[in-house]
């Protein structure tokens, strides 16, 4: 389960120390935007040691490496990959070839380390107009790609438009990412809401992202995590209904019925699929309605 993904600067020892107690399902340890060029080497070592000695047992770990057009990204992978983070996040991915460049180097490192191929996954960061237009090609470029994340700030700079709280300027990009991810069978995560003091705005933005089909949402502030988790979690009513759906299907199969209804509505394959997803999320949350 990965509802919330919290960005953490890779050069801040105090924040790295507390990263897994902030309630996020995943933390993104950042070696790119949060770190100045002069601090890249120090941040890389700090993140490596954090992964090695802190464990991060309460959340998944994603590491945002530097872009493949820099001198830093290979060294990032060389230091970080041996610690087996859940995912590597390469930024500014604009086409399938960008993914394959990272994938190939990871494959070489995994072979040297004696890891099985694709031990560590990829979550490309889409933050250019070209990346949005190539979203499906990126999503399906490699079995290593497990999800995509939309980066709204750099994207709007590339689009030459103003980034707003309402987000109308990235509506198309959001929709494109969701459709591409779902077509490729992977997860997709929404861009952070950057006003850390606007709780109402954050909730509205997260609810809209959920309505579009995003798996979850990223954040740059720990105070946003609880709201994101709540919004992207099924309600008790939704869980109860999902259990009713699955029980109705079970009984119908036992009775040899091909067509069934619940609360006056036909139960078809999409409803069953949604019910399964709700129950899978509930199980990951440790929620049980019936024992």
PLY file of the C-alpha trace (Angstrom):
ply
format ascii 1.0
element vertex 291
property float x
property float y
property float z
element edge 290
property int vertex1
property int vertex2
end_header
0.00 0.00 0.00
1.43 3.33 -1.03
-1.03 6.20 -0.51
1.40 8.92 0.53
4.97 9.57 -0.62
6.93 12.14 1.39
9.93 13.93 -0.10
12.85 14.26 2.33
16.06 16.20 1.58
18.99 13.83 1.38
21.38 16.31 2.98
19.42 16.76 6.22
20.54 14.21 8.81
17.82 15.12 11.29
15.01 14.61 8.79
16.50 11.34 7.56
16.67 10.11 11.14
12.93 10.65 11.63
11.77 9.80 8.11
9.93 6.58 8.94
7.95 7.86 11.94
6.05 10.57 10.06
3.25 8.31 8.86
4.01 8.24 5.13
3.65 4.95 3.30
6.85 5.79 1.41
9.62 8.33 1.84
11.49 9.78 -1.13
15.06 10.48 -0.08
16.10 13.25 -2.44
19.56 13.57 -3.96
18.43 15.95 -6.70
16.53 19.23 -6.25
16.96 19.45 -2.48
20.75 19.19 -2.72
23.14 21.78 -4.14
25.90 20.61 -6.51
28.52 21.21 -3.82
26.71 18.85 -1.42
25.94 15.98 -3.81
28.72 13.69 -2.60
27.99 14.30 1.08
24.24 13.78 0.59
24.82 10.54 -1.29
26.91 9.15 1.57
24.38 10.37 4.14
21.49 8.65 2.37
23.55 5.48 1.90
24.33 5.36 5.62
20.73 6.11 6.54
19.57 3.14 4.48
22.29 0.95 5.94
21.84 1.75 9.62
18.32 3.10 10.16
16.33 0.33 8.51
13.15 2.29 7.72
10.92 -0.58 8.77
7.72 1.49 8.88
7.71 2.68 5.27
8.98 1.94 1.79
12.05 3.81 0.60
12.39 5.59 -2.72
15.57 7.42 -3.67
15.42 10.25 -6.18
18.72 10.21 -8.01
20.10 12.97 -10.20
19.13 13.34 -13.84
20.90 11.27 -16.48
22.16 14.49 -18.09
24.36 15.12 -15.03
27.61 13.60 -13.85
26.06 12.41 -10.59
23.44 9.76 -11.42
25.73 6.75 -11.89
27.50 7.42 -8.61
24.11 7.76 -6.95
23.16 4.28 -8.14
26.53 2.79 -7.24
26.16 3.92 -3.63
22.42 3.38 -3.17
21.55 0.22 -5.10
23.46 -2.16 -2.78
21.10 -1.11 0.04
18.05 -2.29 -1.95
15.64 0.64 -1.76
12.14 -0.22 -2.94
12.32 2.14 -5.91
14.72 4.46 -7.69
13.20 7.70 -8.97
15.02 9.14 -11.99
13.92 12.75 -12.60
13.07 14.54 -15.86
12.27 11.35 -17.74
11.03 12.40 -21.17
11.02 9.21 -23.25
11.35 5.44 -23.08
15.04 5.65 -23.95
15.69 7.64 -20.76
14.20 4.76 -18.78
16.26 2.19 -20.66
19.50 4.07 -19.94
18.84 3.90 -16.20
17.49 0.36 -16.42
20.59 -0.92 -18.20
22.99 0.55 -15.64
20.88 -0.84 -12.79
20.95 -4.23 -14.51
24.75 -4.13 -14.64
25.00 -3.18 -10.97
22.52 -5.86 -9.90
24.58 -8.49 -11.75
27.76 -7.35 -9.97
25.97 -7.41 -6.61
24.53 -10.87 -7.21
20.97 -9.54 -7.09
18.17 -11.01 -9.15
17.32 -8.86 -12.17
14.80 -6.10 -11.38
15.35 -6.43 -7.63
14.96 -2.65 -7.36
12.12 -1.00 -9.26
11.81 2.34 -11.01
9.34 5.18 -10.59
10.08 7.70 -13.35
9.38 11.33 -12.49
7.46 12.99 -15.32
8.04 16.74 -15.29
8.38 17.82 -18.93
5.91 18.31 -21.76
7.71 15.60 -23.72
7.47 13.24 -20.77
3.71 13.76 -20.55
3.26 13.09 -24.26
5.43 9.95 -24.00
3.80 8.74 -20.79
2.67 5.33 -22.02
6.00 4.59 -23.71
7.74 5.45 -20.43
5.31 3.39 -18.34
5.80 0.32 -20.53
9.51 0.74 -21.29
10.71 -1.89 -18.80
9.32 -4.42 -16.32
11.35 -2.50 -13.74
8.92 0.44 -14.00
6.41 0.00 -11.17
4.86 3.47 -11.08
5.12 7.04 -12.35
5.00 10.33 -10.48
3.96 13.68 -11.92
6.11 16.70 -11.05
3.96 19.78 -11.42
6.47 22.52 -10.64
9.06 21.74 -13.32
6.28 20.73 -15.71
4.56 24.12 -15.56
7.92 25.82 -16.06
8.39 23.71 -19.20
4.84 24.50 -20.30
5.56 28.20 -19.73
2.49 28.68 -17.58
1.81 29.68 -13.99
1.45 26.97 -11.35
-1.77 27.55 -9.42
-3.50 25.93 -6.45
-6.50 25.13 -8.61
-4.31 23.11 -10.98
-6.28 23.71 -14.16
-3.00 24.13 -16.04
-1.99 20.51 -15.32
-5.40 18.86 -15.72
-4.49 17.36 -19.09
-1.11 16.16 -17.79
-2.67 14.53 -14.76
-5.23 12.73 -16.89
-2.60 11.63 -19.39
-0.40 10.15 -16.64
-3.29 8.22 -15.09
-4.47 6.79 -18.41
-0.92 5.81 -19.43
-0.18 4.18 -16.07
-3.41 2.22 -15.99
-2.94 1.10 -19.60
0.52 -0.19 -18.65
-0.72 -1.81 -15.44
1.34 0.31 -13.04
0.60 2.79 -10.25
0.59 6.57 -10.57
1.17 9.33 -8.03
0.15 12.95 -8.06
2.35 16.00 -7.70
2.78 17.62 -4.25
0.54 20.45 -3.09
3.17 23.01 -2.26
1.38 25.40 0.13
2.24 23.71 3.41
-0.09 26.00 5.40
-3.24 25.45 3.32
-4.77 22.28 4.74
-8.13 22.85 3.04
-6.43 23.34 -0.31
-4.38 20.18 0.18
-7.47 18.10 0.92
-9.32 19.49 -2.10
-6.33 18.81 -4.34
-5.89 15.26 -3.03
-9.58 14.46 -3.42
-9.45 15.67 -7.02
-6.36 13.55 -7.70
-8.14 10.51 -6.29
-11.18 11.22 -8.47
-8.94 11.13 -11.55
-7.63 7.68 -10.63
-4.25 8.37 -9.00
-3.02 5.65 -6.65
-1.80 8.22 -4.13
-0.15 11.59 -3.76
3.29 12.90 -2.95
4.00 15.58 -0.35
6.77 17.93 0.65
5.48 18.49 4.19
4.91 15.91 6.94
1.77 17.79 7.98
0.10 16.76 4.70
0.67 13.04 5.17
-2.25 12.22 7.47
-4.79 13.95 5.21
-3.44 12.22 2.10
-3.57 8.84 3.82
-7.16 9.42 4.91
-8.33 10.59 1.49
-6.71 7.69 -0.36
-8.01 5.11 2.13
-11.41 3.45 1.71
-14.08 4.43 4.22
-15.68 1.84 6.48
-18.84 2.10 4.37
-16.84 1.39 1.22
-15.17 -1.61 2.87
-18.50 -2.99 4.07
-20.00 -2.61 0.60
-16.98 -4.33 -0.98
-17.41 -7.26 1.40
-21.10 -7.43 0.49
-20.18 -7.53 -3.19
-17.73 -10.38 -2.73
-20.14 -12.33 -0.52
-22.93 -11.87 -3.08
-20.66 -13.17 -5.83
-19.64 -16.14 -3.67
-23.24 -17.11 -2.96
-24.23 -16.66 -6.60
-21.46 -19.03 -7.71
-22.57 -21.64 -5.18
-26.13 -21.38 -6.50
-25.04 -21.45 -10.13
-26.39 -17.98 -10.89
-24.81 -16.11 -13.79
-26.39 -12.71 -13.08
-26.62 -11.16 -9.61
-27.59 -7.83 -8.11
-26.95 -6.02 -4.84
-29.05 -3.15 -3.50
-30.92 -3.06 -6.79
-27.79 -2.75 -8.95
-26.28 -5.38 -11.21
-22.91 -6.68 -10.03
-20.63 -6.72 -13.06
-16.89 -7.23 -13.52
-15.84 -3.57 -12.92
-17.75 -3.48 -9.62
-16.09 -6.72 -8.51
-12.67 -5.39 -9.50
-13.24 -2.21 -7.49
-14.40 -4.25 -4.51
-11.25 -6.38 -4.63
-9.06 -3.27 -4.70
-10.89 -1.78 -1.72
-10.46 -4.97 0.29
-6.79 -5.28 -0.65
-6.20 -1.73 0.60
-8.19 -2.40 3.76
-6.14 -5.52 4.44
-2.92 -3.55 3.98
-4.28 -1.01 6.48
-5.07 -3.79 8.95
-8.81 -3.06 8.82
-11.21 -5.94 9.38
-14.99 -5.64 9.31
-15.78 -9.33 9.79
-13.51 -11.93 11.30
0 1
1 2
2 3
3 4
4 5
5 6
6 7
7 8
8 9
9 10
10 11
11 12
12 13
13 14
14 15
15 16
16 17
17 18
18 19
19 20
20 21
21 22
22 23
23 24
24 25
25 26
26 27
27 28
28 29
29 30
30 31
31 32
32 33
33 34
34 35
35 36
36 37
37 38
38 39
39 40
40 41
41 42
42 43
43 44
44 45
45 46
46 47
47 48
48 49
49 50
50 51
51 52
52 53
53 54
54 55
55 56
56 57
57 58
58 59
59 60
60 61
61 62
62 63
63 64
64 65
65 66
66 67
67 68
68 69
69 70
70 71
71 72
72 73
73 74
74 75
75 76
76 77
77 78
78 79
79 80
80 81
81 82
82 83
83 84
84 85
85 86
86 87
87 88
88 89
89 90
90 91
91 92
92 93
93 94
94 95
95 96
96 97
97 98
98 99
99 100
100 101
101 102
102 103
103 104
104 105
105 106
106 107
107 108
108 109
109 110
110 111
111 112
112 113
113 114
114 115
115 116
116 117
117 118
118 119
119 120
120 121
121 122
122 123
123 124
124 125
125 126
126 127
127 128
128 129
129 130
130 131
131 132
132 133
133 134
134 135
135 136
136 137
137 138
138 139
139 140
140 141
141 142
142 143
143 144
144 145
145 146
146 147
147 148
148 149
149 150
150 151
151 152
152 153
153 154
154 155
155 156
156 157
157 158
158 159
159 160
160 161
161 162
162 163
163 164
164 165
165 166
166 167
167 168
168 169
169 170
170 171
171 172
172 173
173 174
174 175
175 176
176 177
177 178
178 179
179 180
180 181
181 182
182 183
183 184
184 185
185 186
186 187
187 188
188 189
189 190
190 191
191 192
192 193
193 194
194 195
195 196
196 197
197 198
198 199
199 200
200 201
201 202
202 203
203 204
204 205
205 206
206 207
207 208
208 209
209 210
210 211
211 212
212 213
213 214
214 215
215 216
216 217
217 218
218 219
219 220
220 221
221 222
222 223
223 224
224 225
225 226
226 227
227 228
228 229
229 230
230 231
231 232
232 233
233 234
234 235
235 236
236 237
237 238
238 239
239 240
240 241
241 242
242 243
243 244
244 245
245 246
246 247
247 248
248 249
249 250
250 251
251 252
252 253
253 254
254 255
255 256
256 257
257 258
258 259
259 260
260 261
261 262
262 263
263 264
264 265
265 266
266 267
267 268
268 269
269 270
270 271
271 272
272 273
273 274
274 275
275 276
276 277
277 278
278 279
279 280
280 281
281 282
282 283
283 284
284 285
285 286
286 287
287 288
288 289
289 290
